[in-house]
């Protein structure tokens, strides 16, 4: 079970230090519509002094070459069962990040009973994007200090840095410093999360690489090279870059219907590649909403489909959302004007639409 203690987040800093530019949970809001009562633009920054970690560069070069080779095998040599299996694992791995590390652990947007939590951690391990504790820790820091030097993948350093570069460079010292101001006791007190964190790399070796490879070999007699490079290497590269479009595309391109002062935007490309995380302006404004979007959009938000399904079984519960009135208030106060009309009588509703309506 997940422990959900009230966070003890520090939000007051001296004028000489980085200040928070976002909220993590609903009780941190300073305005009635869930916002901060200050000009956050003044605190955004991007230190250009970066130090490459060459071991990481080598790792990513090798894994990307392996992934490209896997793409070749998928087109030319692999069995159709292997390709379908790899696609299914890509979706499940992505859900392990978006539903698990993100909505469940980083934002506590819902709660999960033991069987669902084990399943989510299994999928999250298969994604190989650090442990759930590591991922949620960095993500809370990202939300609290978005687009500052304390943001682990600060998009103000450019698209490539936000997509992959942040993992090639040594972490900025401000990230570590500001992480100390955020409470992670709920994660540290969760025995499943900490078990995965302690044994993460051996679990990843088994779940991300060995199990998919052996499954393809055993069940439909795939060759070792096809099984490894398609179901493991190619699939991992696809999940990695898909998830990271949230840091790049969704922080640099798109509309901002909920808060024009936030860099995160609504980006349909990111929504497709992350199975539902691209409604990012909404998410940074209301990060505790389990849907990570205003309306759900089942067609592009498989994470919400996943949570709603398990909510019907009772395995997911305490789903948090935001009232329509709070959303409307925030849109009117800080939005960029790109939000669709609210319904009959909205100020943006055209006169022709009103005249042509049939009222019984």
N, C-alpha and C positions, 0 to 999 in steps of 0.2 A: 504494500500500500504506500501511497505517496503522502508524506507529511506536508501539511500546508500551513505552517506557522505564519503569522503576520510578519512581513519583511521589516527589518530594522535598517532601512536605507538612509544614508546620510545625504542630504541635499544642500547643505550650507557649506560654502567654501569661501576662502578669502578672494579678494579681487585679483590676486596675482596667480590664481590657479584656474584650471579648466572648470567651468560650471556645467551642470546637466543641461541637455538640450531636448530631453524627452522624459516620458514617464514609463514606468514598468507595470504598475498595478493601479487599479482604480482609486485606491486610497491615497495615492501620491498626487492626484490632480489638484491644481490650485484654483481652477475655475469651475463653475457648475457644469460646463460642457466637456470636461475631461482634459483641459489644457494646462499650460504653464503661464503664469502671470508675469512674463518678462519677454524681452526681445532676444530670441535665441540666436539670431543671425550674427550678433556681435561676438559670440563664443565659438563660432565655427573656424577651424584652422587646419593646416596640413603642413607639418614639418617635413622638409624635403630631404633631410639627412637620413638615408636608409642604408642598411648593411646587409648585403646578400649572405645567405647561408648556403654554401656551395653543396653541402650534402643533400639539401632539399632540392636544389636545382638538378642534381644528378638523378635523384629519385623521380622527379616529375618528368624529366627527359625520357628515362627508361620506361616509365609506366605509360607515357603518351605514345611512344614508339610501339609498345606492346598493344595498346588500344587500337592504333591505326592498323597494325597487322591483323588484329582481331576483326576489324571492319572488313578487311580484304577477305579473310576466311569466311566471314558471315555471308558475303556475296557470292563467293566462288566455290567453296568446298563444304561448308557446314551443312548438316541436315536441317530440314525445316523445323523439326522438333527443337533443335538447339536454339535456333533464332527466336522461336516463340517463347521458349523457356527463359532466354536472356531478357526478352522484353517484359515478361511477367516479373522477373526479379528486379528489373529496373524500376517498375512501378512500386513494388513492395519496399525496396530499399529507399526510394524517395519518400514514401509515406513514413518510414521509420524516422526520417529527419523531420519532415514537415509536421506530422501529427505528434511524434514522440518527443524528440529533442527540442522542437520548437514550441508547439502549442501546449503540450502537457508539462514539460519540465522547465523550459525557459519562462513561460508566461502563466503557468498554472490555470489555463483557460478552462480545464475540465479535470475530473478525477477519473482514475482507472482502477478497476478491481484487479486482483492479482493475475488471473489468466490473461487479461488484455495487456497488462503492463509487461508481462514476460514476452508476449508476442511482439509488442512494440519495440522492446529492447533487442529482440532477436533481429527484427528488420533494421533497426538503427545500427546494430553491429555489422550487418551485411553491407551497409552503405560505406563503411570505413571512412568516416569523417570525424575522427576522434571520438572519445567516449561521450555518452549523454551528458555527464557532468561537465566535461571540458567544453562541449558545444554550448550547453545552456549557460555556463558561466560567461563565456565570451559574448554570447548573444545578449545577455542582460547588460553587459558593459556597453555593447554597441547601441542598444536602445537608449540607455541613460545618457550617453555622451556621443550621440550620432554626429558624424561629420566634424569631429574634433580630433586632436592628436591622441585622445584616449579611446577612439573608435578602432577596433582591431582591423577592420577593412574599410577605412575611411575613403569614400568615393570621391572626395575632393582631390585625391591624388591621381585620379583618372580611371578610365574604364579597365585597363589591363591590371592595374593594381587591385581594384575591387574584385575582379574576376578570379585572378590567380596570384598576382604579385604579392599580396599580403602574406601568403604562405611561403614565399621564397625569401622574404626579408625577415630579419630579426624583429621581434615584437617591440614596438615603441615602449619606452619605460613608463610613459603616462598610462598605458593600458593596464599595466600591473599595479601602478599606484592607485588608480581610480577603482580598480576591482576590489580593493580593500575597503572601499566605502559602501559596497553592496553586500547584502546579506545572502548567503548561500546555505544557510543552516538546514533548509528544507531538503536540499539535495544531499548534503552530507549525512543527514539522519535517515536517508532512504537506503536500506540494506541492499536492494537490488541494484540501484544506481551505483553504489560504491563498490559492489562486487564486480560489476562490469568494468568500472573505472580501474580497479586494481589489476584485473586480468585481461585488459582490453586487447592487447596485441596478440595474445595466444587465441583469444576468442575470435578476433578478426581473421586470423590466419585460417581457422577452422571454418567459420561461418561465411566469410566473404570469398574465400578462394577454394579451399579443399572440398567443402560440401557441394557447391554448384558443379564443380568439375567432375567429381565422382558420380553425382546424380546423372549427368548427361552420359557418362561412360556406362554406367550400370543399367539404366532404364532403356536406352535406345542405341546402345553400342556405338556411341560417338568416339572419334579418335581423341587421344589425350590433348593434342595441340588445339584442335577445334574447341573442345570442351573448355580448356583453360583460357584461351585467348578470347573466346566469344562470350561465354557465360560469366567470366570473372573480369578479365582485363578491359574488354570493350564496354561491358556493362558498367564497371566502376567509373570509367572515364565519362560515360554519358551521364551518370548520376552526379558526379562531381561538378561537371560544367553546367548541368541543368540547375542544380541547387544554387550555384554561385551566380546565376543570372539575377537573383534577388539582390545581391550586393552591387552588381554592375548596372544592368539594364534598368531595374526598378528603382535605382537611386539616381539615375541620370536622365531617363527619358519617360515622358508620359504626363498625364494630367494630374492636377492636385485638387480634386473637388472638396476635400475635407479640411486641408490646411496648406495654404500656399507658402507658408514659412518653412515647412519641412521639405527636405530634398527628396525623400521617398515619393514615388508616383504610382499611378495605376498603369500597369504595363501588361498587355495581353500576352506578349511573347513569354515573359517570365511566368505568367499564370499557366500557360501550356506546358512549359518545360519543368515546372516544379509541382505539377498536379494541383495547383490551386493557391499559390502564395503571391501572385502578382498584383493583388489589390492592395498595394503596399502603402499608399498614402493613408488609406483607411486603417491599415494595421498599425502604423506608427502613431496614429491619433488614438486608436482604441486597441492597444495590444492585448488586452485581456479577453477580447471577443473570440470564442472558440472557432468561429467561422473564418476568422482572418479576412473578412469582407462584410459588406453591408447586407447583401441579399443572398449569399450562399453560392449562387451560380453553379449548380450541380454539374453542368456540362464541363466546366473548367475548374472545378474545385473538388477533386476526388477526396481530399483530406476531410472536408466537411461530410461527404457521403460516408466515409469510413467511420467518423465519429458518430454520426446520426444512426448508422446501422447498429453499432454496438451500444448506443444509448437505448435502442429498442430492446436489446437483449438484457439490459441492466448492467453490462460490464463497464460502460462509460456513464458517468453521472455528474451532477453539479456543473452542468454546462453553463458557462457565463456568456452573456450577450449584452447589447447596448440598446436602450430604448429608442424608438424612432424619433421621439421629441428631442432627446439629447443629440442625436445625429443631425437632425434638422437645424438645431440651434448652432451647432459647430459649423455646419456648412455655410449658414448665413453669416456667421461672424468671421470666419477665417478662410473659407473656400475660395478657389480661383474662378468660380462661376461656371465650371464645366459639369457640375452635377446635373443629371437628368431631372426633368420636372417631377414634382412630388405627387401630382394628381390634379383632379379637377380644381380649378381656381388658382393654380400656381401662377406666380407673377410672370413666369416664362412661357406659359401656355398661350399659343397663338390665337388671335381673334377668329381666324377661319376655322380652326379646330373647334372652338366653342360654338360657332354658328352652325357647323355641320353635324354637331352631335345630336343624336336622337335620344330624347328624354321621355320615358314612359310615365 
